[in-house]
Amino acid sequence: MELFNMPMETIYMYGLIISGILTVLYVLFADVVHFDGPDFLNPVIIFAFVTIFSASGYLFERLSSVNSIAILGISAVTALILVTLLNVFVLVPLSSAEESLVYKESDLRGRIGTVITSIPTDGFGEVMIESISGRIAKPAVGFEGEQIANGTNVLIVQVKDGVLQVTAHQEAERYL
């Protein structure tokens, strides 16, 4: 079958080359051209669909004797399935993981940490805060200038200039 007086193999090959070039350009310049729209219009998904569609169409045209219309349908279904799997198992988890690694210092207020380097009177020590995305070690001082021993659980009262101001924390006993 021919389209625009060119064999379908050639059209699939042009589609593969153009989508491959656009994919590489998008990867290089994705921060400049940021996309905030529905998932199915995401350029990564569109480029992946066209690339897979063109590659499978080219391979079926070259390696099989199936009708070109059937190859078009098979390539579209194959690309749709693979792009859906790519989106569900790679892109969605990556986009949510990127957000979970970021924290603001103001988010640390009210959190509980453990002193890993004892805090001397009117001096600096270090506090370890555990979260879902990992552990954060930050410099700390006593909120009222008090000394806090290594291994003590502390409550972060506030953060000033990247330094935690903490006070000793004791959990209340629970009575049932």
C-alpha positions in Angstrom: 0.0 0.0 0.0 1.2 3.5 -0.7 0.3 6.8 0.9 1.3 10.2 -0.7 3.0 8.1 -3.4 5.4 6.6 -0.9 5.5 3.1 0.5 4.2 2.7 4.0 7.6 1.4 5.1 9.1 4.8 4.2 6.3 6.7 6.1 6.8 4.6 9.2 10.6 5.2 9.0 10.1 9.0 8.6 7.8 8.9 11.6 10.3 6.9 13.6 13.2 9.3 12.8 11.2 12.5 13.4 9.6 11.2 16.7 13.1 10.0 17.9 14.6 13.4 17.2 11.7 15.2 18.9 12.0 12.9 21.9 15.7 13.7 22.3 15.0 17.4 21.9 12.2 17.3 24.5 14.4 15.4 27.0 17.1 18.1 26.6 14.8 21.1 26.8 12.0 19.7 29.0 12.7 22.3 31.8 12.3 25.2 29.3 9.0 23.8 27.8 7.1 22.6 30.9 3.8 20.8 30.3 0.9 21.3 32.8 -2.1 19.6 31.1 -4.0 16.3 31.0 -1.9 13.2 31.1 -2.9 11.9 27.7 -1.5 15.1 26.1 1.8 14.9 27.8 4.6 15.2 25.1 6.5 12.2 26.6 3.4 10.0 26.0 2.7 11.4 22.6 6.3 10.9 21.4 6.5 7.4 22.9 3.2 6.5 21.1 4.4 7.8 17.7 7.8 6.1 18.2 6.4 2.7 19.1 3.7 3.0 16.5 6.2 3.8 13.8 8.7 1.2 14.9 6.2 -1.6 15.0 4.6 -0.5 11.7 8.0 -0.5 10.0 8.9 -3.9 11.4 5.6 -5.5 10.4 5.8 -4.0 6.9 9.4 -5.3 6.5 9.0 -8.7 8.1 5.4 -9.8 7.4 3.1 -10.1 4.5 0.0 -8.9 6.4 -2.3 -6.3 4.8 -1.1 -2.7 5.5 -4.5 -1.7 7.0 -4.1 -4.6 9.5 -0.5 -3.6 10.3 -1.8 0.0 11.0 -4.3 -1.4 13.5 -1.9 -3.8 15.1 0.7 -1.1 15.4 -1.8 1.3 17.0 -3.0 -1.2 19.5 0.6 -2.3 20.4 1.6 1.4 20.9 -1.4 2.1 23.0 -0.8 -0.9 25.3 2.9 -0.2 25.7 2.4 3.6 26.3 -0.3 2.8 28.8 2.1 0.5 30.7 4.8 3.1 30.5 2.5 5.8 31.9 1.1 3.6 34.7 4.3 1.9 35.8 7.0 4.5 35.1 5.8 8.0 34.6 3.1 8.3 37.3 5.4 6.8 40.1 8.3 9.0 39.0 6.2 12.2 39.1 4.9 11.4 42.6 8.4 10.4 43.9 9.9 13.7 42.7 7.5 15.6 44.9 8.0 13.5 48.0 11.8 14.3 48.2 11.4 18.0 48.6 10.8 19.7 52.0 10.7 23.2 53.3 12.3 24.2 56.5 9.0 25.6 57.8 7.6 22.0 57.4 10.1 20.8 60.1 8.4 22.8 62.9 6.5 20.5 65.2 8.4 17.4 64.1 10.1 15.0 66.5 13.8 14.3 66.0 16.7 12.5 67.9 19.8 14.3 69.0 22.8 12.6 67.3 25.4 15.1 68.5 24.8 16.4 72.0 23.7 20.0 72.3 25.8 21.9 74.8 24.5 24.9 76.8 24.3 27.9 74.4 26.0 25.7 71.7 25.3 23.7 68.6 24.6 20.0 68.2 22.9 17.9 65.5 19.4 16.4 65.2 18.3 13.6 63.0 14.7 13.7 61.6 13.2 10.6 60.0 10.6 10.9 57.3 9.1 8.8 54.5 11.7 10.0 52.0 14.7 9.4 54.2 16.6 11.0 57.1 17.5 14.6 57.5 20.4 15.7 59.8 20.3 19.4 60.7 22.3 21.6 63.1 20.4 22.4 66.3 20.5 24.6 69.4 18.4 24.4 72.6 15.3 26.6 72.4 16.1 28.2 75.8 19.9 27.6 75.6 19.6 24.4 77.6 21.9 21.3 77.3 20.4 18.3 75.6 22.1 14.9 75.7 22.8 12.6 72.8 19.9 10.2 72.0 17.2 12.4 73.5 14.0 12.9 71.5 13.4 16.5 70.8 10.6 18.7 69.5 11.5 21.2 66.8 10.1 24.5 68.0 11.3 26.7 65.1 13.9 27.0 62.4 16.1 30.1 62.0 18.8 30.4 59.3 18.9 26.7 58.8 19.4 25.9 62.5 16.7 24.0 64.4 15.7 25.3 67.8 14.6 22.3 69.8 13.4 21.4 73.3 13.4 18.0 75.0 10.3 16.0 74.2 8.6 13.3 76.3 5.6 11.4 75.1 2.7 11.4 77.4 1.7 7.9 78.7 -1.5 6.5 77.3 -4.0 5.3 79.7 -6.6 2.9 78.4 
